[in-house]
Amino acid sequence: MQIRPVAFLAFAVSIGTFVAIAGAELNRERGNGPGNIPQVPFTSHRLGTDHAEAITVLDMNGDGRPDLLSGAYWYENPGPNGGEWIRHQYRTVEIVDEFVADCGE
């Protein structure tokens, strides 16, 4: 099984903002944190599996809302009413270098 990096959008309900996360998977701890401090609840949305290793928050289309740029794609913020984050092709990503070895095992 191949694990592909994924762009996630995590919306922190109690503070009314969002946090962009890129990684192979999203792990969430359960229960209270150190010092018995409650964790901030949030909802996560999987946006894509385009082998991204990072994510950037910026306004790609000039509408005043923060969009997400990750790998070869950018994701359009649906606005305050919510909805689907629309994926747009940003660039073509090619393989730059590849190394394969046979260790005789």
Secondary structure, DSSP 8 states (H G I E B T S, - for coil): -----EEEEEEEGGGTEEEEEEES------S--GGG-----EEEEEEE-S--S--EEE-SSSSSS-EEEETTEEEE---TT----EEEE----------------
